[in-house]
Amino acid sequence: MNAPRLYTYYRSGAAHRVRIGLALKGVSYDSVPVHLVRNGGEHLLPSYRAINPQSRVPALQLSDGAIMAQSPAILEYLEETIPAPPLLPTDPLEPAQVRRVAAIIGCDIHPLNNVGPLNELRRCGWSDAQVSAWISKWITHEPSFRSKWLKVCCHQQRTRRRLVHYAQRPTASKKSSTEAGTSPQQG
Ligand SMILES: N[C@@H](CCC(=O)N[C@@H](CS)C(=O)NCC(=O)O)C(=O)O
């Protein structure tokens, strides 16, 4: 049986979440790199659109050929099909807190700093400095919240909250030194 295939990009936070999830669950897979900058963005090529019509990474192709996308959906699938070790805590309140932090990053922060929207700002005439300031603003705009959930994350073992937060960190640090148009900035 073929190993699952993960369509991924090394600087993609969303793909990073899935890479961590697969590693925690002990799933071996083949990586298929999809460069979000090279050639005008390989995710926009028809060959990749055939895999994920939304033109985003990650996408996971299972051994039977089924394709799934959206990192939360993929993580849910992994959790349901490979329950151990769990990504979510067992206490009844804690999973909601994990999903809360995951949603803040995945729904509120990441979309504002994604490749497509940032390129759109550039097309509208924004300078590199303006784009960098925009990126920093949304990643750092709630320092009190950040320090609080960082503390909580330190006490969690292998939860999705920790996983999503961890996946966002390289993006946050790299984005502040982004060079417009040439750098592979994405969430
Ligand atoms: N909500 C999606 C986000 C996927 C996503 O937007 N991935 C980024 C890379 S981190 C991407 O492919 N961006 C391409 C674009 O914005 O055109 C998920 O969690 O999988």
The ligand as an ORCA input file, in Angstrom:
! r2SCAN-3c Opt
* xyz 0 1
  N      -7.330     27.176      6.911
  C      -6.366     26.490      6.091
  C      -5.328     27.485      5.627
  C      -4.452     26.910      4.532
  C      -3.608     28.014      3.941
  O      -4.090     29.112      3.697
  N      -2.310     27.713      3.713
  C      -1.447     28.743      3.207
  C      -0.038     28.451      3.607
  S       0.136     28.509      5.370
  C      -1.559     28.806      1.706
  O      -1.599     27.791      1.050
  N      -1.628     30.033      1.181
  C      -1.729     30.254     -0.217
  C      -2.407     31.548     -0.570
  O      -2.740     32.339      0.339
  O      -2.577     31.784     -1.768
  C      -5.704     25.336      6.871
  O      -5.650     25.423      8.101
  O      -5.284     24.355      6.240
*
